[in-house]
């Protein structure tokens, strides 16, 4: 029989082993990876018999059948919260009952098949990205004049409350930043603002960031200024948006529409001339991402209307996506049923009910899309992708959703006329180049002259804005440019040339001087070169065509039929006007103006002034006929550039090196020292043009480097550049073909010149 001391020692040993065993089991259950991170979960299990009791009952050898029967059903899958913390879960799936832990901690208990735990590494990577973003934000703020406030530094714990009370924290309304934050912590941008202080003349609030696109940020003040500038200066050219809507409403309709408005308005902004340069890359990426996602919203059509009317400035024509975007615009519009607004459900997967305003807005958008598409077809010398159907039928005096207003209705009539001229004059199925025959074209010219006079009379009687009359003048020029297709044997040849001269000078006089009389509400459109500074791409293209027409007539036999001095003065003013329309120095318009000046000076050198001072005998020849005849009325522009390549560039007599200092017309008759400088009457435009063209050249429509682009291949720059094109002919290399780009090959060579490849233009 054991002694009492031995019995007590045995009981103590058993009790210690049992306690240790129980403690080890409890530690295995409670010391989960989430227990140290969850203070509410610390020792609550000791008072929660439902949490671990079933497992304890199962493992105890002396468990009663009653305890085993109280076990919860087997759990096939834990809830998201317990899986994240790697905790045991007692959720019941059918019928669904939240687990005890989610109930106790008031968490949302749910089971998702695609749920994945967020590991510590991903959290650390996210924190590193946030830190890097904060560093960039601090650097940008310092570059804007914000500096660290080292004199009034507070302890780290007090810094946010002390310094933040002096500054107004910026709030970034960005949709790209999606991970959740603890609401009790300070935001990243608030942390940046709390560390910065402006020391320029006192304490100022940090600018509030309204929107950001990639790395481009727009403050509240800039947003307000740009939207105001858009509706004041650009909206009258295409009055189809609602000026009463706020920028936030436009952003909610579609981000591309919001940023398109910002891009158009930033073309002439005085506060920061480089906004357009900074925005060009991010906007181009957003544009093509939107197109790649197959847009289903007519607000995207509105954005494309703006971006096709005022494209992003480019220094190479082969990178200009406007003609492609126009096709996307029209196909998107027809794909969502804008051309059938009364039957919109035939093009929608869900039922759509349009009220009066919604129907009217869609009809107006469809009309503007056709107006834009027609101007692009005319300006680029391509068939227009328009659709003038029942929706756009002329209904004079009709009220309701189909009424477009006098401005848009007049513009639509003008573009319909241009469409008729293009299709009849330049879409001849029996001719390989599509050009109508001489006799047929002469008959069409008589018919369309009469039709234009009727159209002009009806529009002039309405007392509309100068913008409408400017497009009417452009339509007349579009018609009359067909005179360069005629041969000298065509009946009424000189009469047609005189009509072309009047149409050219009429367009130039109107855009340079404005009308003699103008209604009071449109006075602002004839002041401060409004029509030039805020001109659309189509207006600029017609201005260039008028300049080349003037140049071609002045250097031909026809100069004896007109006032040569007036023509010379008007050409000088045209060159200055083209440079005024340039948004960025050395963009395409600026370079075309330089090319025209070199051709003007070269013609005077060749003829020694005889073309301008010749005798009274008029010798009519075919020198005005075009060799390039496939680009509709714009064939004149492409033919002139072709002539410049053959006669000047290929022989080393023409270069665009003078773009760094614009060439003065008539400088070929001056000394070589002044041959590349303008006189006081031909100075560059007074508005500030940014010269930074440092954006990536890979993005369509974005600005391309003017001096860092690819140099022209071959000896002496005899090959085409800028991604290929049709090489020109010279005496050394008669077949220099690399690629054939039927859309833009004519203008490619103007861009990617190596500025040191050619000698300056010769002077007499």
C-alpha positions in Angstrom: 0.0 0.0 0.0 1.5 3.3 -1.0 2.3 5.8 1.7 0.5 9.2 1.8 3.6 11.0 0.6 3.9 8.8 -2.5 0.2 9.3 -3.3 0.5 13.1 -3.1 3.6 13.1 -5.3 1.8 11.0 -7.9 -1.2 13.3 -7.9 0.9 16.4 -8.3 2.8 14.8 -11.2 -0.5 13.8 -13.0 -2.0 17.2 -12.4 1.1 19.0 -13.9 1.1 16.7 -16.9 -2.6 17.2 -17.5 -2.3 21.0 -17.2 0.6 21.0 -19.5 -1.2 18.9 -22.0 -4.2 21.1 -21.9 -2.1 24.3 -22.3 -0.3 22.9 -25.3 -3.6 22.0 -27.0 -5.0 25.5 -26.3 -1.8 27.1 -27.6 -2.1 25.1 -30.9 -5.6 26.4 -31.4 -5.3 30.0 -30.3 -1.8 30.9 -31.6 -3.0 31.2 -35.2 -1.2 33.6 -37.6 -4.1 36.0 -37.2 -4.3 36.0 -33.4 -1.4 38.4 -32.9 -2.9 40.8 -35.5 -6.4 40.6 -34.1 -6.6 42.1 -30.6 -10.3 41.4 -30.3 -9.6 37.7 -30.8 -7.0 37.3 -28.1 -8.5 35.2 -25.3 -12.1 35.3 -26.1 -12.1 31.6 -26.8 -11.8 30.9 -23.0 -15.3 32.3 -22.5 -16.8 31.0 -25.8 -17.8 27.4 -25.3 -19.2 27.2 -28.9 -15.8 27.9 -30.5 -13.6 25.0 -29.6 -15.8 22.8 -27.5 -16.7 20.4 -30.2 -13.0 19.7 -31.0 -12.2 19.3 -27.3 -15.1 17.0 -26.8 -13.9 14.9 -29.7 -10.3 14.6 -28.5 -11.1 13.8 -24.9 -11.3 10.1 -24.4 -14.0 10.5 -21.8 -16.3 12.5 -23.9 -20.0 11.6 -23.5 -22.3 10.8 -26.5 -24.3 13.9 -25.6 -21.3 16.1 -26.2 -20.5 14.4 -29.5 -24.0 14.9 -30.8 -23.7 18.6 -30.3 -20.9 19.0 -32.8 -21.6 21.4 -35.7 -21.8 20.0 -39.2 -18.6 19.7 -41.1 -17.3 22.9 -42.8 -16.3 22.4 -46.4 -15.0 26.0 -46.8 -14.2 28.8 -44.4 -15.5 32.3 -44.9 -13.3 35.0 -46.4 -12.3 36.7 -43.1 -11.3 33.4 -41.4 -9.3 32.3 -44.5 -7.5 35.6 -44.6 -6.4 35.1 -40.9 -6.0 31.3 -41.3 -8.5 30.6 -38.5 -10.9 27.8 -37.9 -14.4 28.7 -39.1 -17.8 27.3 -38.1 -19.8 28.9 -40.9 -22.8 26.9 -42.2 -23.3 27.1 -45.9 -26.8 25.5 -46.3 -28.7 27.2 -44.9 -26.2 29.9 -44.6 -25.3 31.0 -41.1 -22.5 33.4 -40.3 -19.6 32.1 -38.3 -19.3 32.9 -34.6 -16.1 35.0 -35.1 -17.7 37.3 -37.8 -20.8 37.7 -35.5 -18.7 38.6 -32.5 -16.4 41.0 -34.4 -19.3 42.4 -36.5 -17.6 41.4 -39.8 -19.2 40.6 -43.1 -19.3 36.9 -43.3 -19.3 35.6 -46.9 -17.8 32.8 -49.0 -16.4 33.6 -52.4 -14.9 31.0 -54.7 -12.4 33.4 -56.2 -11.2 34.8 -52.9 -7.4 34.9 -52.4 -5.5 35.8 -49.4 -3.5 39.0 -49.4 0.0 38.2 -48.3 2.5 40.4 -46.5 4.7 40.6 -49.5 2.0 42.2 -51.7 1.1 44.6 -48.9 4.8 45.6 -48.6 4.9 46.1 -52.4 1.8 48.2 -52.3 3.4 50.3 -49.5 6.6 50.8 -51.5 4.5 52.0 -54.5 2.7 54.4 -52.2 6.0 55.7 -50.8 7.3 56.2 -54.4 4.2 58.1 -55.4 4.6 60.4 -52.3 8.2 61.1 -53.2 7.1 62.1 -56.8 4.4 64.3 -55.3 6.9 66.0 -53.0 9.3 66.6 -55.9 6.5 68.1 -58.1 5.4 70.3 -55.2 9.0 71.6 -54.7 9.3 72.3 -58.4 6.2 74.5 -58.1 7.7 76.6 -55.3 6.7 74.6 -52.2 9.6 73.9 -49.7 10.0 72.0 -46.5 9.2 74.1 -43.5 12.3 73.4 -41.5 12.0 76.4 -39.1 8.6 75.4 -37.7 9.2 71.6 -37.5 7.0 69.9 -35.0 7.5 66.4 -33.4 6.3 63.6 -35.6 3.2 63.0 -33.6 2.2 66.6 -33.7 3.3 67.4 -37.3 0.1 66.4 -39.0 -2.2 68.4 -36.7 0.1 71.4 -36.4 1.1 71.9 -40.0 -2.1 70.7 -41.6 -4.0 73.3 -39.7 -2.1 76.0 -41.7 -2.8 74.4 -45.1 -5.7 73.2 -47.1 -5.2 69.6 -48.0 -5.6 68.7 -51.7 -8.1 66.0 -52.5 -7.5 63.8 -55.6 -10.5 62.6 -57.3 -9.0 59.7 -59.1 -10.6 56.5 -60.2 -7.3 54.6 -60.7 -6.5 54.4 -57.0 -8.7 51.6 -55.7 -7.1 49.9 -52.7 -8.8 50.5 -49.3 -7.4 52.6 -46.6 -8.1 52.9 -42.9 -10.3 55.9 -42.4 -8.5 56.8 -39.2 -5.2 57.3 -41.1 -4.2 60.4 -43.0 -4.4 60.1 -46.8 -1.2 60.2 -48.9 -1.9 63.6 -50.4 -2.9 65.0 -47.1 0.5 63.8 -45.7 2.3 65.5 -48.6 0.4 68.8 -48.0 1.2 68.6 -44.3 4.9 68.5 -45.0 5.0 71.4 -47.4 4.7 75.1 -46.9 4.8 78.0 -49.4 7.3 80.7 -48.5 6.5 83.1 -51.3 5.0 86.2 -49.7 3.0 84.5 -47.0 1.0 81.4 -46.4 -1.1 80.0 -49.3 -3.3 76.9 -49.7 -2.0 74.0 -51.6 -3.7 73.8 -55.0 -6.5 71.2 -54.9 -6.1 68.5 -57.5 -9.3 68.0 -59.4 -8.4 65.2 -61.8 -5.4 63.2 -62.8 -4.6 61.1 -65.9 -1.5 59.0 -65.5 1.1 61.4 -64.2 -0.7 64.5 -65.5 -2.6 66.5 -62.8 -5.2 69.2 -63.2 -6.0 71.6 -60.4 -9.4 73.1 -59.6 -8.3 76.5 -60.9 -6.9 75.1 -64.1 -10.1 73.0 -64.7 -12.3 76.1 -64.2 -10.2 78.2 -66.5 -10.0 75.6 -69.3 -13.7 74.8 -69.3 -14.5 78.5 -69.4 -12.0 79.0 -72.3 -13.5 76.1 -74.2 -17.1 77.4 -74.1 -16.1 81.0 -74.7 -13.7 80.4 -77.7 -14.1 76.9 -79.1 -17.7 76.0 -78.5 -19.1 78.5 -81.1 -17.4 76.4 -83.9 -19.3 73.3 -82.9 -22.2 74.4 -80.6 -23.5 70.9 -79.5 -22.3 70.6 -75.9 -24.2 72.0 -72.9 -22.4 75.0 -71.2 -24.6 74.6 -68.1 -23.1 71.2 -67.2 -20.3 71.1 -64.7 -16.9 69.4 -65.4 -17.8 66.6 -63.0 -20.9 65.9 -65.1 -18.8 65.7 -68.2 -16.4 63.3 -66.5 -19.2 61.1 -65.3 -20.6 60.9 -68.8 -17.2 59.7 -70.0 -13.6 60.5 -69.0 -12.5 60.8 -72.7 -15.1 63.6 -73.2 -13.8 65.4 -70.2 -10.1 65.2 -71.2 -11.0 66.1 -74.9 -12.5 69.3 -73.7 -9.4 70.0 -71.6 -7.1 69.3 -74.5 -8.9 71.5 -76.9 -9.1 74.4 -74.4 -5.4 74.1 -73.6 -4.3 74.9 -77.1 -4.1 78.7 -76.3 -3.9 78.7 -72.5 -1.8 81.6 -71.2 -1.3 80.4 -67.6 0.7 77.3 -68.7 1.5 76.9 -72.4 2.9 73.4 -71.9 -0.4 71.9 -70.6 -1.2 70.5 -74.1 2.3 69.0 -74.4 2.1 67.3 -71.0 -1.4 66.0 -71.7 -0.8 64.8 -75.2 0.7 61.4 -74.3 -1.7 60.4 -71.6 -4.7 61.5 -73.6 -3.5 59.5 -76.6 -3.2 56.4 -74.5 -6.7 56.9 -73.1 -8.0 57.5 -76.6 -6.8 54.3 -78.0 -7.7 52.3 -74.9 -11.2 53.6 -75.2 -11.3 52.7 -78.9 -9.9 49.3 -78.2 -12.7 48.6 -75.7 -15.3 49.1 -78.4 -17.2 52.1 -77.1 -20.9 51.8 -76.6 -21.7 55.4 -75.5 -22.5 58.3 -77.6 -20.5 60.5 -75.3 -17.4 58.9 -76.9 -18.8 60.1 -80.3 -18.9 63.6 -78.8 -15.3 63.3 -77.7 -14.2 62.1 -81.1 -16.0 65.0 -82.7 -13.8 67.4 -80.7 -10.6 65.5 -81.2 -11.2 65.3 -85.0 -12.0 69.0 -85.2 -9.0 70.1 -83.1 -6.5 67.2 -83.4 -3.5 67.0 -81.1 -0.7 68.9 -82.8 1.7 66.7 -84.7 4.9 67.4 -86.6 4.4 64.5 -89.0 1.4 63.8 -91.2 1.9 60.0 -91.1 1.3 60.1 -87.3 -1.9 62.0 -87.7 -4.8 59.6 -86.8 -7.6 62.1 -87.6 -8.9 60.3 -90.7 -8.9 57.0 -88.9 -10.6 58.4 -85.9 -13.2 59.9 -88.1 -14.1 56.4 -89.4 -14.2 55.1 -85.8 -16.5 58.0 -84.9 -19.0 57.3 -87.6 -19.0 53.5 -87.1 -19.5 54.0 -83.4 -22.3 56.4 -84.0 -24.1 54.0 -86.4 -23.3 51.0 -84.2 -25.3 52.5 -81.3 -28.1 53.8 -83.5 -27.6 57.6 -83.5 -28.8 57.6 -87.1 -32.1 56.0 -86.0 -32.9 57.9 -82.8 -36.6 56.9 -82.8 -35.6 53.2 -83.0 -32.7 53.2 -80.6 -33.8 49.8 -79.0 -33.0 48.1 -82.3 -29.3 48.7 -81.4 -29.4 48.1 -77.7 -29.4 45.0 -75.6 -31.6 46.6 -72.9 -34.7 48.7 -73.3 -33.9 52.4 -73.6 -36.5 55.2 -73.2 -35.5 58.6 -74.4 -37.1 61.8 -73.2 -37.4 64.9 -75.4 -34.0 66.2 -74.3 -32.2 62.9 -74.7 -33.6 62.5 -78.2 -32.6 66.0 -79.2 -29.1 65.5 -77.9 -28.6 62.4 -79.9 -29.9 64.0 -83.1 -27.6 67.0 -82.6 -24.6 64.7 -82.0 -25.4 62.8 -85.2 -25.6 66.0 -87.2 -22.3 67.3 -85.8 -20.6 63.9 -86.5 -21.6 64.2 -90.1 -20.4 67.8 -90.3 -17.1 66.8 -88.8 -16.8 63.8 -91.1 -17.4 65.9 -94.2 -14.8 68.6 -93.2 -12.3 65.8 -92.7 -13.0 64.3 -96.1 -12.7 67.7 -97.8 -9.6 68.8 -95.8 -7.7 65.5 -96.3 -8.8 65.0 -99.9 -10.5 61.7 -99.1 -14.0 60.3 -99.6 -16.2 61.4 -96.7 -17.8 58.8 -94.5 -21.0 60.8 -94.1 -24.6 59.5 -94.0 -27.2 62.2 -94.9 -30.3 60.2 -94.2 -33.9 60.9 -93.1 -32.8 62.0 -89.7 -30.8 64.9 -91.2 -33.4 65.9 -93.8 -33.9 69.6 -94.1 -37.1 70.6 -92.3 -37.4 74.4 -92.5 -39.5 75.8 -89.7 -40.0 72.5 -87.9 -39.9 72.6 -84.1 -39.2 69.7 -81.8 -36.3 67.4 -81.2 -35.3 67.3 -84.9 -34.7 71.1 -84.9 -31.0 71.7 -84.9 -31.0 75.5 -84.7 -30.0 78.0 -87.4 -26.3 77.7 -87.0 -26.0 73.9 -87.2 -28.7 73.7 -90.0 -26.7 76.2 -92.1 -23.5 74.3 -91.5 -25.2 71.0 -92.4 -26.4 72.5 -95.7 -22.9 73.8 -96.5 -21.4 70.4 -95.9 -24.0 68.7 -98.0 -23.0 71.0 -100.9 -19.4 70.0 -100.4 -20.3 66.4 -100.4 -22.1 66.8 -103.8 -19.1 68.5 -105.3 -16.7 65.8 -104.1 -18.8 62.9 -105.3 -19.6 64.4 -108.7 -16.3 66.0 -109.5 -13.9 63.3 -108.1 -15.8 60.0 -108.0 -16.0 59.2 -111.7 -16.2 55.4 -112.0 -15.0 55.4 -115.6 -11.7 57.2 -114.8 -8.9 55.3 -113.0 -8.2 58.4 -110.8 -11.9 59.2 -110.3 -11.7 62.6 -111.9 -14.6 63.7 -114.1 -13.8 64.5 -117.8 -13.2 68.0 -118.9 -16.6 68.5 -120.6 -18.5 66.8 -117.8 -16.6 68.9 -115.2 -17.4 72.1 -117.1 -21.1 71.2 -117.1 -21.0 70.4 -113.4 -19.2 73.6 -112.6 -22.0 75.6 -114.2 -24.7 73.7 -112.3 -22.9 74.0 -108.9 -22.1 77.7 -109.4 -25.9 78.3 -109.7 -26.6 76.0 -106.7 -24.0 77.8 -104.6 -25.4 81.2 -105.3 -28.8 80.0 -104.1 -27.3 78.5 -101.0 -25.3 81.7 -100.3 -28.4 83.9 -100.7 -30.4 81.7 -98.2 -27.7 81.7 -95.6 -26.8 85.4 -95.9 -30.5 86.3 -95.3 -30.4 84.6 -91.9 -27.8 87.0 -90.3 -25.7 84.2 -88.8 -22.3 84.2 -87.3 -19.0 84.9 -89.1 -18.0 81.2 -88.5 -20.9 80.1 -90.8 -19.9 82.5 -93.5 -16.3 81.4 -93.3 -17.4 77.8 -94.0 -19.5 79.1 -96.8 -16.4 80.8 -98.3 -14.5 77.5 -97.8 -17.2 75.6 -99.8 -16.8 78.1 -102.6 -13.1 77.6 -102.7 -13.6 73.8 -102.6 -15.7 74.1 -105.7 -13.4 76.5 -107.6 -10.2 74.5 -106.9 -11.4 72.2 -109.6 -10.2 74.8 -112.1 -6.6 73.4 -111.7 -7.8 70.2 -113.3 -8.7 71.9 -116.6 -6.5 72.1 -119.6 -5.9 75.4 -121.5 -8.2 74.2 -124.2 -11.3 73.9 -122.0 -14.0 76.4 -123.0 -14.1 79.3 -120.5 -10.7 78.5 -119.1 -9.7 82.0 -118.2 -13.1 82.7 -116.8 -12.8 79.7 -114.5 -9.3 80.8 -113.4 -10.7 84.3 -112.6 -13.5 82.7 -110.5 -10.8 80.7 -108.7 -8.8 83.9 -108.0 -11.9 85.6 -106.6 -12.8 82.5 -104.4 -9.2 82.4 -103.1 -8.9 86.1 -102.3 -12.5 86.1 -100.9 -11.6 83.4 -98.4 -8.3 85.0 -97.4 -9.9 88.5 -97.0 -12.6 87.1 -94.9 -10.4 85.1 -92.5 -7.9 87.9 -92.3 -10.1 91.0 -92.0 -13.5 89.7 -91.2 -16.8 90.9 -92.6 -17.6 94.5 -93.2 -20.8 94.3 -91.1 -21.5 91.8 -88.2 -24.3 91.4 -85.7 -23.5 92.7 -82.3 -23.7 89.3 -80.6 -20.9 88.0 -82.9 -18.5 90.9 -82.7 -16.1 88.9 -80.7 -15.5 86.6 -83.6 -13.9 89.4 -85.7 -11.6 90.7 -83.0 -8.1 89.8 -82.0 -7.6 87.3 -84.8 -10.3 85.0 -83.3 -10.9 83.0 -86.5 -7.2 82.3 -86.7 -6.2 81.6 -83.1 -9.0 79.2 -82.4 -9.4 77.8 -86.0 -10.4 74.2 -86.6 -8.2 71.8 -88.4 -10.4 72.2 -91.5 -10.1 76.0 -91.4 -6.3 75.7 -91.3 -6.3 73.2 -94.2 -8.4 75.5 -96.4 -6.1 78.4 -95.4 -3.1 76.3 -96.6 -4.9 75.4 -99.8 -5.7 79.1 -100.5 -2.1 80.0 -99.9 -0.9 77.4 -102.4 -3.6 78.5 -104.9 -2.4 82.1 -104.6 1.2 81.0 -105.0 0.5 78.9 -108.1 -1.5 81.7 -109.8 1.1 84.3 -109.0 3.9 82.3 -110.6 2.1 81.6 -113.8 1.0 83.4 -116.9 -2.2 84.4 -115.1 -0.4 87.0 -113.1 -0.9 89.4 -116.0 -4.6 89.2 -115.5 -4.6 90.3 -111.9 -3.2 92.9 -109.6 0.3 91.5 -108.8 1.0 93.9 -106.0 -2.2 92.9 -104.2 -1.4 89.3 -104.7 2.1 89.7 -103.2 0.7 91.6 -100.2 -2.0 89.0 -99.7 0.5 86.1 -99.9 2.7 87.8 -97.2 -0.4 88.1 -94.9 -1.3 84.5 -95.6 2.1 83.2 -94.5 1.7 85.2 -91.3 -1.9 83.8 -90.8 -0.7 80.2 -91.2 2.0 80.7 -88.6 -0.6 82.3 -86.3 -2.8 79.1 -86.5 0.2 77.0 -85.3 -0.4 75.6 -81.8 3.2 74.5 -81.3 6.3 76.0 -83.0 7.5 73.8 -85.9 4.3 71.9 -86.2 2.9 70.9 -89.6 1.3 74.3 -90.4 4.4 76.1 -89.5 6.5 73.9 -91.8 4.0 74.2 -94.6 4.3 78.0 -94.4 8.1 77.7 -94.6 7.8 75.5 -97.6 5.5 78.0 -99.4 7.9 80.9 -98.7 10.8 78.9 -100.2 8.7 78.2 -103.3 7.8 81.9 -103.6 11.4 83.0 -103.3 12.5 80.2 -105.7 10.0 81.3 -108.3 11.2 84.9 -108.2 14.9 83.8 -108.5 14.1 81.5 -111.5 12.1 84.1 -113.4 14.2 87.1 -112.2 10.9 88.9 -111.7 9.8 88.3 -115.3 6.7 86.5 -114.2 5.6 89.5 -112.3 6.8 92.1 -114.8 6.2 90.5 -118.1 4.9 92.2 -121.2 1.3 92.6 -122.3 1.2 89.5 -124.4 -0.7 86.6 -122.7 0.6 83.2 -123.6 -1.8 80.6 -122.2 -0.3 77.2 -121.5 -0.9 74.1 -119.4 1.5 75.0 -116.6 -1.3 75.2 -114.0 -2.5 71.7 -114.6 -1.9 69.3 -111.7 0.1 66.1 -111.8 -1.3 64.8 -108.5 -5.1 64.4 -109.2 -6.3 61.8 -106.7 -6.8 64.0 -103.6 -9.9 65.9 -104.7 -9.6 69.6 -104.2 -6.6 69.1 -102.0 -4.7 67.7 -104.9 -3.3 71.3 -105.3 -1.6 71.0 -101.9 0.0 67.6 -102.6 1.0 68.6 -106.1 2.8 71.7 -104.8 4.7 69.7 -102.2 5.7 67.3 -104.9 6.9 70.1 -107.0 8.9 71.5 -104.0 10.6 68.1 -103.6 11.6 67.8 -107.2 12.6 71.4 -107.9 14.1 72.5 -104.5 14.8 69.8 -102.0 16.2 67.2 -104.4 18.6 69.8 -105.8 19.7 71.1 -102.4 18.0 74.4 -102.9 15.3 74.0 -100.3 15.6 73.1 -96.6 13.5 73.4 -93.5 16.5 74.4 -91.5 15.1 78.0 -91.6 12.3 76.8 -89.3 14.4 77.8 -86.4 14.1 81.4 -87.8 11.1 81.9 -90.2 12.0 82.9 -93.7 10.8 86.2 -95.1 9.0 86.1 -98.4 10.9 87.9 -101.1 14.1 87.4 -99.1 15.6 85.8 -102.2 16.1 89.3 -103.7 17.8 90.6 -100.5 21.2 90.0 -99.1 22.1 86.6 -97.7 22.5 88.1 -94.3 18.9 88.9 -94.1 17.5 86.1 -96.1 16.2 84.1 -93.1 14.7 87.0 -91.1 11.3 88.5 -91.2 10.7 92.2 -91.5 8.5 94.1 -89.0 5.4 93.5 -91.0 5.9 89.7 -91.2 7.0 89.0 -87.7 5.9 85.7 -86.1 2.6 85.7 -84.3 2.5 87.5 -81.0 0.9 84.6 -79.1 3.3 82.4 -77.2 4.0 79.0 -78.8 5.6 76.2 -76.8 8.7 74.9 -78.4 9.0 71.6 -76.4 8.2 68.7 -78.7 9.8 66.1 -76.4 6.9 63.6 -76.3 7.3 60.0 -77.4 7.0 59.7 -81.2 5.4 56.3 -80.9 2.0 57.5 -79.9 -0.3 58.4 -82.7 -1.3 62.0 -82.7 1.2 63.0 -80.0 3.8 65.5 -80.6 7.0 64.2 -82.2 10.5 65.5 -81.7 11.5 68.1 -84.2 15.3 67.7 -83.9 15.6 64.2 -82.5 13.6 62.4 -85.1 15.2 59.9 -87.6 17.4 61.5 -90.1 16.8 61.1 -93.8 18.5 58.1 -95.2 20.8 57.9 -98.2 23.4 60.3 -99.3 22.4 63.9 -99.1 19.1 63.0 -97.6 17.7 61.4 -100.8 15.4 58.9 -99.1 12.1 59.4 -97.5 11.7 59.2 -93.7 9.2 59.0 -91.0 8.3 55.4 -91.3 8.5 55.2 -95.1 6.6 56.8 -97.9 7.2 57.3 -101.6 10.6 58.5 -102.5 11.0 61.4 -104.9 13.0 61.2 -108.1 16.3 62.8 -108.8 19.1 62.3 -111.4 21.1 59.9 -109.2 18.4 57.6 -108.0 15.4 57.2 -110.3 13.5 54.6 -108.3 13.8 55.2 -104.6 10.7 53.4 -103.3 10.6 52.1 -99.7 6.9 52.0 -98.8 3.7 53.3 -100.3 1.4 55.1 -97.9 -1.5 56.4 -100.0 -2.9 58.5 -97.2 0.0 60.7 -96.0 3.1 60.1 -98.2 3.1 63.6 -99.6 3.7 65.3 -96.3 6.1 62.8 -94.6 9.3 64.4 -95.8 8.5 67.7 -94.1 9.0 66.3 -90.7 12.0 64.1 -90.1 14.7 66.2 -91.7 18.1 66.2 -90.2 18.4 69.9 -89.9 22.1 69.9 -90.8 21.8 67.8 -94.0 21.2 70.7 -96.4 22.8 74.0 -97.1 20.6 77.1 -96.6 18.5 78.3 -99.5 20.4 80.2 -102.1 19.9 83.9 -102.5 20.3 85.8 -105.6 
